[in-house]
């Protein structure tokens, strides 16, 4: 797949594919957040030595995956030298290395690595998106930047009509997922569920599942281990099979 097109294996719903493609086309040309437009270009001008000479994507990064997916995985935003470089979510950075190994072990990804947008990686029964689509300074979008970008996630959620399980990687993604669900009328029956690793909540027709983000800060310190992430992915697959959200 190139950065300009989502990967949707045969069997996905045509209407879902069309809407996801429409969202993708809008995402990659978005300039709603001037600070992030500036930052994604600035980061590309000062790459780490290992990426010296590479051509950076330097645009918003779209979601990717199976249009008939039952699981939606939501991250925070692209990494300055990951998705902002490769043009594909969780691709070309350490967080993606950890994540795709787990997804491959679970049979949701065709490869254990996600190196570049043309590496042939495909997702099965899974779609990956983010709350924000541009790399933010210090990985911290402002509330205004979150709100400007959130409609893209809302539209993806609406297009993915087989999704019953949403996995949030980190507290920012947990909050963003809840906001996106609320925008389409899906809310928890009681109080707003709190983020915590392995937390689960029923949110309207969805099951929301939490994991610590597979950032180096979490994986290098052991706060998130491969076994912990495998358990989250396995639980998401289990919930998607027994509770399709319909």
N, C-alpha and C positions, 0 to 999 in steps of 0.2 A: 504494500500500500504506500502511496505517496501522501504527503501531508494534506493534499487537496481532496482526499476521498476516504470515507469510513470503510472499515472492513465488515462486511455483512455476509456470512456464509449463506449458501443456498438454503431456502426454507424460511428466511425472515419474511415478514409481511411487507408487501410492496409499499403500502401506504406509510408504514413506519420508516422504511428506507428513504422514501421521498422527503418526508419531514425532517429526518435526521440530516439528509444532504442539504436541505434548505437552511437548517440551523448552522451547519458547518460553513456554508458559503457566507453567512452573515458574520460568524465568529471571526474568521480569518481576515476580515477587512475592518473589524471594529476599531474605533478610535475614541471610545466614550470617556476614557480616563487618561487625561494628558500626562499625569505623573508616571503612569505605567508605560505609556507609549515612549516617553523619554527614557525610562529605565531599561526597558528591554533592548533598546538600541545602545545605550551606554554600556551595559553588561557585555554586549557582543564586541565592543571596541577594546575591552581589556580581558581577554580570555585567559584561563590558566594555560601554562606552557604546553600541557598535553593536547590542547585544542588549538594551538596557534596555527594560523593559516586556514582554519576551517571556515566555511561560509555558514553563518548563523541564520536560522529561520526568521527571528526578530519580529514575529507577528503573534497575535493571539493563537493559542493552541486548542484545536477542537477536541471533542470527545471521539472515542473510537470503540468499535465492537460489533456485536451481533444484534441486528435489529429485532430479532425475536427472543432476546435475552430475558431470563427470569431474574437475573441478579444485576443490580446497578451498583458499581463501586465509585465512591465520590472522594476525591482528594481535595487538597487546599488550593494549589496553584502550580503552574509549571516552575521548574527550577531554572535559574538564570543561565546555567550552563548544561541543563538537561533538555527539557522540552523547548525552551527558548532557542536552543541550538539545533535540535533535531526536528522540531515541528510535530512531535508526537508525545502525547501525555505519558509521563513516567518512563521516558525513553532517554537513555544516555546518561543516567545518574545513579548514584548508589542506592537511593530509595527504590528506583525501578528494578535494580538488580535483585534486591531482596524480595520485592513484591512478585515479580514474574517467576522467580524460582518457585514460590509458593503456589502461584496460579497454575504453573505447569505440573507440579506434583499432584494437583487436584484435578487435572484434566481440563482446565478451563482455558489454558493457553497452549498454543501449538509448539512453542519454544520456551526454554527456561531463561532466555535473555531477550532484552529489547534494546537493541543497539542503535538502530537508525530506522527511519520511516520506510525504507525499501527492503527491509530484511525478511519479508514474507511472514511475519508474525500474524496469526489469526487468533481471535478469541471465540470461545464456544459457550453459548448460554450466558454471556457476560458482556456488559458495556461499561466502559470506564470514562468518567467525566471529572470535572473539578468545579468548585464554587467560583473561582476566578480563573480566567483564561490567559492572563499575562503574568509574567514573573514579577513579583513585587519586591521592592527593597526589603532586606531582612526577613523575607517570607511573611510580611505583615501587610495585607491589604487594609485600607481604611474601611470603615462602615459604608461610606459613600461608594467606594469602589466595589465592595461586595454587592451592594444593592443594584449598581449599574450592570453588573454581570449576571446576577441571579436569574433574570428572565431566560437566559439560554438554558440553564439547568432545568427550569420549569418546563420549557418546551420539549427538552429531551425526555423528561419524565413523562410528559403527556404522550409523546410519540411511542415510547417503549411500553406498549399496552399489555405486555406479558409480564412485566417486572412486578414481583411481589416482595422482593427482599432488597433492601438498600443497605450497603455496608459503608460506613463513614470512617475514613482514616483520619483520626484526630478530632479534637474538640471543635475546630473551625468548620470542618466538613460536617460534623454532627449538627451544629447550629444551622449551617447552610441547607442541609438536607431537610431539616424540620421547616425552615422557611419556605423552601420550594414545595414541600408537600402541602403546607398551609395555603399556599397560593392557588392550589387546585382543590381546596376544600377538604384535605385529608389532615385530621388533627387527632392527637391522643384523647382518649376519653376522660382522663383525669388531668393531673398537673403536668407541666412540661417535663419530659424525661431528662435526666441529667446524664452527661457523658461520663463514661468510665470504661476501661478496657473490658470487653465482653458484655457490656450492657446491652440489653435487648428491650425493645418497646414496640407495642402495637400502635401504629399511627394510621388511623383510618384503614384503608385496604392494604397497607404495607406493614412489613416487619422491618424495623430499623435496628441494625446491629453495629456495635462500635468496636474499633480497634485503635490502639496507639498507632500513630503514623510511623511508617518504616523509614524514618529519617536516621541519619548517622547518629544523631544525638541519642536516639532511643535504641538503635541496634548495637552500637559500639559499647554502650553502658549496660546492656543486658536487660534494659527495661522492656524491650520487645525482642523475644527470641524467635528463631524459625519455627519452633514447636508451637509457640503462642499464636503466631500468624497462621500456621497450618490449621490450628484449631478453629480460628475465626472463619477461614475459608470453608472448612468442612461443615461448620455450623450453617453458614450461608447456603451451601448446597443442600443440606438437610432441610432447612426451612423452605427453600424454593420448591423442593419436591413434595413436601407434605402440606404446604400452605401457600398456594400460588397467588393468593391475594384476590381471588375472584369469589 
